[in-house]
Amino acid sequence: MAHETVVVLDFGGQYNQLIARRVRECGVFCEVKPYTTPLSKIKEMSPIGIIFTGGPNSVYLDSSPKVSTEIFEWGVPILGICYGCQLMAHMLGGHVVEASSDTAREYGKTEAHFDTSFPLFEGLPEDAVAWMSHSDYMEKVPDGFVTAAYTENCPTAAIADTSRGFYGVQFHPEVNHTENGTEMLRNFLYKICGAHGDWTMGDYCKTAVTTLREKIKDGRVLLGLSGGVDSSVAAALLAEAVGPQLTCVFVDHGLMRKNEGDEVEAAFSKWDINFVRVNAESRFLSRLSGVTEPERKRKIIGEEFIRVFEEESKKIGAVDYLAQGTIYPDVIESGTGDAAVIKSHHNVGGLPDYVDFKEIIEPLRMLFKDEVRELGRELGLPEYLVMRQPFPGPGLGIRIIGEVTKERADLLREADAIFREEIASAGLEGVMNQYFAVLTNMRSVGVMGDGRTYDCTVALRSVTTSDFMTADWTRIPYDVLDTVSTRIVNEVSGVNRVVYDITSKPPATIEWE
Ligand code: XMP
């Protein structure tokens, strides 16, 4: 079943994925496409509406991104946001100019007045804060358009041509700082584009299961399961679709967190699938023996993972499909045509190309991370798997500074488990995006009971971030840190000192190695 679709045409702005997520949160499927996508391709998607995103350019420059004028003759409603609004105005005969500093240039939260007789603002307050970020403005609106909102400095904060269903907003409704922004998008979708809201995870799940069954038929599927959110949800979906034909290979390299291997295994025991857990701790640790250089450790772990995976797939025999947990942010093309600055996170060092398979299946490639989590819930995965924080493929190997040994990994596992337990019991799990313990290679003097100790230092790391490219260290309450520190020193033998990492990214990275 095809879903009602909205196309988000990407002009290179910074909030473009956010627009798509908001639209989907409103129950309408949408896809982000570069502005260079030919109109014929867009028409093939039969969208019920189009959104032009913001972007860093000025529409009046010849070199700026444009669209084919035919898009305005097609009869599909369009919402232009920021650059997208100016583009529509410019291409339809309005006049966009650079704002001088004392006129309509606006940045940040701005009081705006909305004409609520327009469907875009229907049912919303007349006065509200809008998030602005523009140095150009519409001096004259195109014929057929009228002004639908204004601010003190900008007479054209929103424009509308109700007869054609064309709307433009100078501000960013997708950003939380814009009051009622999501409601405005909802109005565009439901009141202007006529959406019915057929994008729910329950529906998606049913459709995806049927589609996967039709595609795979009686073929065999192999999935490398890391225990992370994406591969776990991909496994659950495939298990639901083609259960016995699926083999999940979970390589336990001995560098997982406490109980993690058992938890992953338990979560998948309810499905009728072939679950192969390879306990490869000793071979990983023996290859890591004596190695202290971080990049060398990463390479060894990545390589060894592939070797194990290779051996296991040979045992399984002919496999038709290789499944991967790729998600939508990994596949969106950049709107500007420039190389997208996306940090590639290879789960455990890339996938092997030796497996003799017909095709790669990526059942999550249309979903955002929050949708993947929702789908996981829909499929009955436990909350601790669905809400799992990111965990690097090389695991504790890059959180143990210096040599990785079983003793040191066990020590870190205990310290890390205490940290996670205390964060959970303080109800702070939702406050930070990633938190863990690091075993440093430092020893220091302490005193316990009446005796001198000369033991290890454990560092705690916690960050708040939306994209993991930049991150702020989390302001954990002192009393929580105190409990964690006391427990670690008392309960984990070999540790006599706990420190908290108060460095943001940049200049530090989230992981220590
Ligand atoms: P850094 O340390 O670069 O980490 O600030 C950013 C995010 O990426 C995760 N990370 C990895 N994830 N394989 C992964 O799957 C890796 O090799 C890897 N290295 C870092 C890290 O945990 C953080 O969330």
Boltz pocket constraint, residues with backbone or C-beta under 6 A from the ligand:
constraints:
  - pocket:
      binder: B
      contacts: [[A, 345], [A, 346], [A, 347], [A, 348], [A, 390], [A, 391], [A, 392], [A, 393], [A, 394], [A, 434], [A, 468], [A, 469], [A, 505], [A, 508], [A, 509], [A, 510], [A, 511], [A, 512]]
      max_distance: 6.0
